[in-house]
Amino acid sequence: MPEPAASSAAPVFRWARLEDLSGPEVHALLSAREQVFVVEQACAYHEADDLDPVSWHLTAHVDGVLAACARVVDPGKKHDAPSIGRVMTVAAFRGRRLGEALMREAISGTRARFPGQAIRISAQAYLLGFYNALGFEAEGAPYLEDGIPHIGMRLAPAQARPAAPDRSAGQA
Ligand SMILES: CC(C)(COP(=O)(O)OP(=O)(O)OC[C@H]1O[C@@H](n2cnc3c(N)ncnc32)[C@H](O)[C@@H]1OP(=O)(O)O)[C@@H](O)C(=O)NCCC(=O)NCCS
């Protein structure tokens, strides 16, 4: 397949439940994930698992091409808190800060959908620094998931903003 031409266009984010995606959109999403997590990472595992129907799916398109994606599993399904997973940037789009932009959108969209809740990630251990930089903190010891080293990480709930001071008090 030809490599997509480099583009500085801003990514267009979309949030959708599985049932709101068209057949071709579901195929594009699962195909991209399979290419990275099964083929590239040489890992035979259940990619389109039973959590997809209980997740929000976040996609980032650049010039109309699927360039990155993640999913947010509903609270109570994988962890008590909502959890971000299947985070990936298509190989041809890496190194352009798209993964970081995707994660920032994933965090803000998760907080908007599940206010006041922490966010969990089962992170591939080699990306500890990537998630640390976004505010996640490691919890517990590393473990193997599908033969790949992982570590549990948690992002604390967003701090509530202090109420603005009442400037009317004491004024004439
Ligand atoms: C991890 C991944 C999403 C990063 O995507 P990306 O669009 O290339 O990342 P960005 O360009 O936004 O980089 C953001 C930061 O992460 C760092 N980073 C990116 N890929 C990294 C990697 N493989 N290892 C360590 N750090 C990495 C970058 O150096 C950058 O750090 P900086 O702020 O110090 O410069 C991408 O490499 C990927 O899809 N990997 C395969 C799938 C995967 O392992 N997903 C994670 C599952 S937990």
The ligand as a MOL file (V3000), in Angstrom:
LIG
                    3D

  0  0  0     0  0            999 V3000
M  V30 BEGIN CTAB
M  V30 COUNTS 48 50 0 0 0
M  V30 BEGIN ATOM
M  V30 1 C 2.7350 4.8800 21.0430 0
M  V30 2 C 2.2350 5.5750 19.7960 0
M  V30 3 C 0.7120 5.6930 19.8560 0
M  V30 4 C 2.8560 6.9810 19.7360 0
M  V30 5 O 2.3140 7.6490 18.6340 0
M  V30 6 P 3.0320 8.8990 17.9310 0
M  V30 7 O 1.9490 9.6040 17.1580 0
M  V30 8 O 4.2200 8.4790 17.1670 0
M  V30 9 O 3.5120 9.7540 19.2150 0
M  V30 10 P 3.8550 11.2960 19.3070 0
M  V30 11 O 4.5070 11.7580 18.0330 0
M  V30 12 O 2.6320 12.0470 19.7250 0
M  V30 13 O 4.9220 11.3230 20.4970 0
M  V30 14 C 4.6230 11.8490 21.7630 0
M  V30 15 C 5.7240 11.4920 22.7360 0
M  V30 16 O 5.7650 10.0850 22.9520 0
M  V30 17 C 7.0830 9.5900 22.6640 0
M  V30 18 N 6.9930 8.2960 22.0110 0
M  V30 19 C 6.3430 8.0470 20.8630 0
M  V30 20 N 6.4790 6.7480 20.5210 0
M  V30 21 C 7.2580 6.2020 21.4980 0
M  V30 22 C 7.7760 4.9100 21.6890 0
M  V30 23 N 7.5470 3.9100 20.8260 0
M  V30 24 N 8.5530 4.6820 22.7800 0
M  V30 25 C 8.8160 5.6780 23.6640 0
M  V30 26 N 8.3430 6.9270 23.5190 0
M  V30 27 C 7.5710 7.1890 22.4440 0
M  V30 28 C 7.6650 10.6090 21.7020 0
M  V30 29 O 9.0770 10.5690 21.7260 0
M  V30 30 C 7.1220 11.8840 22.2590 0
M  V30 31 O 7.8810 12.2390 23.4030 0
M  V30 32 P 8.4520 13.7250 23.6700 0
M  V30 33 O 7.2580 14.5210 24.1180 0
M  V30 34 O 9.4630 13.5250 24.7500 0
M  V30 35 O 9.0030 14.1920 22.3600 0
M  V30 36 C 2.6760 4.7940 18.5120 0
M  V30 37 O 4.0830 4.6020 18.5570 0
M  V30 38 C 2.0210 3.4530 18.3300 0
M  V30 39 O 0.9130 3.3700 17.7560 0
M  V30 40 N 2.6660 2.3540 18.7820 0
M  V30 41 C 2.1770 0.9950 18.5630 0
M  V30 42 C 0.9120 0.7100 19.3390 0
M  V30 43 C 1.1180 0.7350 20.8530 0
M  V30 44 O 2.0590 0.1820 21.3830 0
M  V30 45 N 0.1520 1.3950 21.5330 0
M  V30 46 C 0.1960 1.5670 22.9620 0
M  V30 47 C -0.6210 0.5730 23.6650 0
M  V30 48 S -0.5430 0.7930 25.4360 0
M  V30 END ATOM
M  V30 BEGIN BOND
M  V30 1 1 1 2
M  V30 2 1 2 3
M  V30 3 1 2 4
M  V30 4 1 2 36
M  V30 5 1 4 5
M  V30 6 1 5 6
M  V30 7 2 6 7
M  V30 8 1 6 8
M  V30 9 1 6 9
M  V30 10 1 9 10
M  V30 11 2 10 11
M  V30 12 1 10 12
M  V30 13 1 10 13
M  V30 14 1 13 14
M  V30 15 1 14 15
M  V30 16 1 15 16
M  V30 17 1 15 30
M  V30 18 1 16 17
M  V30 19 1 17 18
M  V30 20 1 17 28
M  V30 21 1 18 19
M  V30 22 1 18 27
M  V30 23 2 19 20
M  V30 24 1 20 21
M  V30 25 1 21 22
M  V30 26 2 21 27
M  V30 27 1 22 23
M  V30 28 2 22 24
M  V30 29 1 24 25
M  V30 30 2 25 26
M  V30 31 1 26 27
M  V30 32 1 28 29
M  V30 33 1 28 30
M  V30 34 1 30 31
M  V30 35 1 31 32
M  V30 36 2 32 33
M  V30 37 1 32 34
M  V30 38 1 32 35
M  V30 39 1 36 37
M  V30 40 1 36 38
M  V30 41 2 38 39
M  V30 42 1 38 40
M  V30 43 1 40 41
M  V30 44 1 41 42
M  V30 45 1 42 43
M  V30 46 2 43 44
M  V30 47 1 43 45
M  V30 48 1 45 46
M  V30 49 1 46 47
M  V30 50 1 47 48
M  V30 END BOND
M  V30 END CTAB
M  END
